[in-house]
Amino acid sequence: AFWGWLNAVFNKVDHERIQAVGPDRAASEWLLRCGALVRYQGSPKWQHDYNGLPTGPRGKYRIEAINATDSCIMYRGFDYLDGLEHVTDIRLEKCMYIQDECLQRLSDTSNIQKSLQKLKIISCGNVTDKGILALHKLTNLEYLYLSDLPGIREKEKTFRVLQQALPNLKLELDLE
C-alpha cells in the first residue's frame, strides 16, 4: 500500500512545473523520478540520473526516446506526454501500472500520434486486446513489438484489425 501511494505521488502532474521549465524538462523529471530512462535528440546516451539532468535554455534538450523498463509510470502521469513533440521510440517493459487506459491515452496524444515510430510493449500484465487495439491512432507507427502479454486473448483478430488500421506497420510478436 505504501509503495502504491508513493508511486502515485511520483506520477502526480505539476502543470506549473511544465509551464516553468517546458514539457521536455518536466517530462524528463517525471520519467526519471519513476525509474525510466530518457534519451535526447542528438545524444547516444541514456539519461538515468535525476540529479544529472542537463541544464540549458528551455527547449535545448528534447526527448527522443523513453525506456520505461521496470518503472512505476502510470496513467495519472501521462499528461506529461502532451507537450512532447520529438518522441520517436518508447519501450514499456515490466511496467506493472501500464494498462489499457494508458495505451489509449498514449494513442490519443496528438504530438505522439505525429512523432512515434517505434513501440515495444513487453511483460505488461495489465494490457489486453482493448489496449492494443487503441494504438490504431498512432498513424506514423512503423514498428510494434509485443511480447509476454497474457492479457491478449484474441491475438489473430486483434492483430488483423490493427494491421488494417495501420497498413505500413511492421508487427513483431512473441506471444504464446
C-alpha positions in Angstrom: 0.0 0.0 0.0 2.8 2.4 0.9 4.6 1.8 -2.4 1.4 2.3 -4.4 0.8 5.6 -2.7 4.4 6.7 -3.2 4.2 5.8 -6.9 1.0 7.7 -7.3 2.8 10.8 -5.7 5.7 10.4 -8.2 3.1 10.4 -11.1 1.2 13.5 -10.0 1.3 16.1 -12.7 2.6 19.5 -11.9 1.2 21.8 -14.6 3.0 24.8 -13.1 6.3 23.0 -13.4 5.6 22.2 -17.1 4.9 25.9 -17.7 8.0 26.9 -15.8 10.6 24.6 -17.4 8.9 23.3 -20.5 7.4 20.0 -21.5 10.6 18.1 -22.2 12.3 19.0 -18.9 9.2 18.4 -16.8 8.6 15.0 -18.6 12.2 14.1 -18.0 11.9 14.8 -14.3 8.7 12.7 -14.1 10.2 9.8 -16.0 13.4 9.7 -14.1 11.6 10.0 -10.8 9.6 6.9 -11.8 12.7 4.9 -12.7 12.5 5.3 -16.5 15.3 6.5 -18.8 15.2 9.2 -21.5 17.4 9.9 -24.5 17.6 13.3 -26.0 17.8 14.2 -29.7 21.3 14.1 -31.0 22.6 12.1 -28.0 23.5 8.4 -28.0 23.5 8.3 -24.2 20.5 7.4 -22.0 19.8 9.8 -19.1 19.2 7.8 -15.9 20.3 10.1 -13.1 17.7 12.7 -12.0 20.4 14.8 -10.3 22.4 14.8 -13.5 19.7 16.2 -15.8 21.3 18.5 -18.3 20.7 22.2 -17.9 20.4 24.8 -20.6 17.9 27.1 -22.3 14.3 25.9 -22.5 13.8 23.5 -25.4 17.5 22.7 -25.9 17.0 19.0 -24.7 14.2 17.3 -26.5 13.1 13.8 -25.5 13.5 11.4 -28.5 13.2 8.1 -26.7 11.8 6.7 -23.5 12.7 3.4 -21.9 10.3 2.7 -19.1 11.6 -0.8 -18.2 10.7 -1.6 -14.6 9.4 1.9 -14.0 6.4 3.0 -12.0 4.9 5.2 -14.6 1.1 5.2 -14.5 -1.9 6.8 -16.2 -2.1 9.8 -14.0 1.3 10.9 -15.2 0.6 10.7 -18.9 -0.3 14.4 -19.1 3.4 15.0 -19.1 3.5 13.5 -22.6 1.2 16.1 -24.1 3.9 18.6 -24.9 6.5 16.2 -26.2 6.9 16.7 -30.0 10.0 14.6 -30.8 9.4 11.2 -29.2 10.1 8.5 -31.8 10.7 5.5 -29.6 9.0 4.1 -26.5 9.7 0.9 -24.6 7.3 -0.3 -21.9 8.7 -3.4 -20.3 7.7 -4.9 -16.9 5.6 -1.8 -16.1 3.1 -3.0 -13.5 0.9 0.1 -13.8 0.6 0.2 -17.6 -2.9 -0.8 -18.6 -5.3 -0.4 -21.5 -6.2 3.2 -20.4 -2.5 4.2 -20.7 -2.2 2.9 -24.2 -5.5 4.7 -25.1 -4.1 7.9 -23.6 -0.8 7.4 -25.5 -2.7 6.9 -28.7 -4.9 10.0 -28.1 -1.9 12.3 -27.6 -1.7 14.3 -30.8 2.0 15.0 -30.6 2.8 11.3 -30.0 0.5 10.4 -32.9 2.7 12.5 -35.2 6.1 11.5 -33.9 6.1 7.9 -32.5 7.6 5.4 -34.9 8.7 2.5 -32.7 6.9 1.0 -29.7 7.7 -2.1 -27.6 5.3 -3.5 -25.0 6.8 -6.4 -23.1 5.6 -8.2 -19.9 2.9 -5.7 -19.0 0.4 -8.0 -17.4 -2.5 -5.5 -17.4 -2.6 -4.9 -21.1 -5.4 -6.6 -23.1 -6.6 -6.7 -26.6 -8.5 -3.5 -25.9 -5.3 -1.6 -25.2 -3.5 -2.9 -28.3 -6.5 -2.0 -30.5 -6.3 1.5 -29.0 -3.0 2.0 -30.7 -4.7 2.4 -34.1 -4.4 6.2 -33.8 -0.6 6.1 -33.9 -0.6 6.7 -37.7 3.2 7.1 -38.0 4.0 4.0 -36.1 6.3 1.9 -38.2 7.3 -0.9 -35.7 5.4 -2.6 -32.9 6.9 -5.3 -30.8 4.7 -7.3 -28.4 5.9 -9.9 -26.0 4.7 -11.7 -22.9 1.3 -10.1 -22.7 -1.0 -12.7 -21.1 -4.0 -10.3 -21.2 -4.2 -10.6 -25.0 -6.8 -13.3 -25.7 -7.9 -12.8 -29.3 -4.5 -12.5 -31.0 -5.4 -13.1 -34.6 -8.4 -10.8 -34.6 -6.7 -8.0 -32.7 -3.6 -8.0 -34.9 -5.7 -8.2 -38.1 -7.7 -5.2 -37.1 -4.6 -3.3 -36.1 -2.8 -4.2 -39.3 -5.8 -3.0 -41.4 -5.8 0.3 -39.5 -2.0 0.7 -39.9 -1.0 -0.9 -43.2 2.6 0.3 -43.0 3.2 -1.2 -39.6 5.7 -3.9 -39.1 4.3 -6.1 -36.3 6.6 -8.4 -34.4 5.1 -10.8 -31.9 6.5 -13.1 -29.3 3.3 -14.3 -27.7 2.3 -17.8 -26.8 
